[in-house]
C-alpha cells in the first residue's frame, strides 16, 4: 500500500513537472553576461546594433552567425523571432562563450536569443509590459521560441547598464 502511494505521488509529481510551462523553461540554457556594455560593444564592433528580444542562429564550430535570411529560410515556422536587420558576425566559440558567460557544448548550430535586460535591481520587462504592442511582440517571439526544439537554445539575459556608466 505504501509503495503504491509513493508510486502514485511520484507519477503525479512527474506530470506536474512536465506541464507545457515547465517544459518551455527546461529547454533553455540561460546565459548571464557580466556587463550590458560589453555585449553592446561586441555588436557595435561587428557593425551591428544590439537588439533585445531577438534571435540568431550561430554555428560554434565555424564561428559564423547566420543571416536573418538564412535563418528564416531554414526555420520559417519561427521566422518572426529572428533579427531582421543584417548582422554579419564571425567570432570564435571560446570568445563568445567568455562574453556571454556560458558553454555551448558540441551542437553544430544553436539559437542565441537575447532576452530583455534585467537583473536584481530592475526588470525591463516591467517597462515594456506598459506598452501593449511591445509586450505582444515580446510574448509572440518568446512563445515561438519556447515551442521550437530543433536546435539547442541559449537565452542571453544581460544585466542593466552598470551604475554610473550610463551614456
C-alpha positions as CSV (number, residue, x, y, z in Angstrom):
1,X,0.0,0.0,0.0
2,X,2.8,2.4,1.0
3,X,4.7,1.6,-2.2
4,X,1.6,2.2,-4.3
5,X,1.0,5.6,-2.7
6,X,4.7,6.5,-3.2
7,X,4.5,5.5,-6.9
8,X,1.3,7.5,-7.4
9,X,2.8,10.6,-5.8
10,X,6.0,10.2,-8.0
11,X,4.0,9.9,-11.2
12,X,1.9,12.9,-10.2
13,X,5.0,15.0,-9.5
14,X,6.4,14.0,-12.8
15,X,3.3,15.1,-14.6
16,X,3.4,18.4,-12.8
17,X,7.0,18.9,-13.8
18,X,6.2,18.1,-17.4
19,X,3.5,20.7,-17.9
20,X,3.9,22.9,-21.1
21,X,5.1,25.8,-18.9
22,X,7.7,23.7,-17.2
23,X,8.9,22.1,-20.4
24,X,9.3,25.6,-22.0
25,X,11.6,26.7,-19.2
26,X,13.5,23.4,-19.3
27,X,14.5,23.6,-22.9
28,X,16.6,26.8,-22.5
29,X,20.1,27.3,-21.2
30,X,20.3,30.7,-19.6
31,X,23.5,32.8,-20.1
32,X,24.3,35.8,-17.9
33,X,27.0,38.1,-19.3
34,X,28.7,40.2,-16.7
35,X,28.0,43.6,-18.3
36,X,25.5,45.1,-20.6
37,X,28.0,47.4,-22.1
38,X,30.4,44.6,-23.1
39,X,27.6,42.8,-25.0
40,X,26.5,46.1,-26.7
41,X,30.1,46.9,-27.6
42,X,30.6,43.4,-29.1
43,X,27.7,44.1,-31.5
44,X,28.9,47.6,-32.3
45,X,32.4,46.3,-33.1
46,X,30.8,44.0,-35.7
47,X,28.8,46.8,-37.3
48,X,25.6,45.7,-35.7
49,X,23.0,47.2,-33.4
50,X,22.5,45.2,-30.1
51,X,18.8,44.3,-30.2
52,X,17.0,42.7,-27.3
53,X,14.1,40.3,-27.9
54,X,15.8,38.9,-31.0
55,X,17.2,35.5,-32.0
56,X,20.1,34.4,-34.2
57,X,21.5,31.1,-35.4
58,X,25.1,30.5,-34.5
59,X,27.5,27.8,-35.6
60,X,30.0,27.3,-32.8
61,X,32.5,25.2,-34.8
62,X,32.8,27.8,-37.6
63,X,32.1,30.9,-35.5
64,X,29.5,32.1,-38.1
65,X,26.2,33.8,-37.3
66,X,23.6,33.0,-39.9
67,X,22.0,35.9,-41.7
68,X,18.3,36.5,-41.0
69,X,17.5,35.3,-44.5
70,X,19.4,32.0,-43.9
71,X,17.6,31.5,-40.6
72,X,14.2,32.3,-41.9
73,X,14.7,30.0,-44.9
74,X,15.8,27.1,-42.7
75,X,13.2,27.7,-40.0
76,X,10.2,29.5,-41.5
77,X,7.9,28.4,-38.6
78,X,9.8,30.7,-36.2
79,X,10.9,33.4,-38.7
80,X,9.3,36.2,-36.6
81,X,11.8,35.5,-33.8
82,X,14.9,36.2,-35.9
83,X,16.5,39.5,-36.1
84,X,15.5,41.2,-39.4
85,X,18.5,43.6,-39.6
86,X,21.6,42.1,-41.2
87,X,24.3,41.4,-38.7
88,X,27.4,39.8,-40.2
89,X,29.3,38.4,-37.2
90,X,32.1,35.8,-37.2
91,X,33.5,35.1,-33.7
92,X,35.3,32.1,-32.3
93,X,33.3,29.9,-29.9
94,X,35.6,30.5,-26.9
95,X,35.4,34.3,-27.4
96,X,31.6,34.2,-27.5
97,X,31.4,31.8,-24.6
98,X,33.5,34.2,-22.5
99,X,31.5,37.2,-23.5
100,X,28.1,35.5,-22.7
101,X,29.4,33.6,-19.7
102,X,28.2,30.2,-20.9
103,X,29.5,26.9,-22.6
104,X,27.8,25.9,-25.8
105,X,28.6,22.2,-25.9
106,X,29.0,20.3,-29.1
107,X,25.9,21.2,-31.2
108,X,26.6,22.2,-34.8
109,X,24.1,25.0,-34.6
110,X,22.4,26.8,-31.7
111,X,19.8,29.6,-31.2
112,X,21.1,32.6,-29.4
113,X,18.1,34.6,-28.1
114,X,18.9,38.0,-26.5
115,X,16.2,38.5,-23.9
116,X,15.1,41.7,-22.3
117,X,17.6,43.2,-19.9
118,X,17.1,42.5,-16.2
119,X,19.0,42.0,-13.0
120,X,18.3,42.0,-9.3
121,X,17.6,45.8,-9.3
122,X,15.5,46.4,-12.4
123,X,13.5,44.1,-14.8
124,X,13.0,45.9,-18.1
125,X,10.1,43.5,-18.9
126,X,8.1,45.5,-16.4
127,X,8.7,48.6,-18.6
128,X,7.6,47.0,-21.9
129,X,4.5,45.5,-20.2
130,X,3.1,49.0,-20.2
131,X,3.2,49.2,-24.0
132,X,0.7,46.7,-25.3
133,X,2.4,46.4,-28.8
134,X,5.9,45.9,-27.4
135,X,4.6,43.4,-24.8
136,X,2.7,41.4,-27.5
137,X,5.8,41.3,-29.7
138,X,7.9,40.1,-26.8
139,X,5.4,37.4,-25.9
140,X,5.0,36.3,-29.5
141,X,8.7,35.8,-30.1
142,X,9.3,34.1,-26.8
143,X,6.3,31.8,-27.4
144,X,7.6,30.8,-30.8
145,X,11.0,30.0,-29.5
146,X,9.6,28.1,-26.4
147,X,7.9,25.7,-28.8
148,X,11.0,25.5,-31.1
149,X,13.1,22.4,-30.2
150,X,15.1,21.7,-33.4
151,X,18.2,23.3,-32.0
152,X,19.7,23.9,-28.6
153,X,18.6,27.3,-27.3
154,X,20.5,29.8,-25.2
155,X,18.7,32.7,-23.6
156,X,21.1,35.6,-23.0
157,X,20.0,37.8,-20.2
158,X,22.1,40.9,-19.9
159,X,22.2,42.9,-16.7
160,X,21.1,46.6,-16.8
161,X,23.6,49.3,-17.5
162,X,26.2,49.4,-14.7
163,X,25.7,52.2,-12.2
164,X,27.4,55.4,-13.2
165,X,28.2,54.2,-16.7
166,X,25.0,55.2,-18.5
167,X,25.6,57.2,-21.7
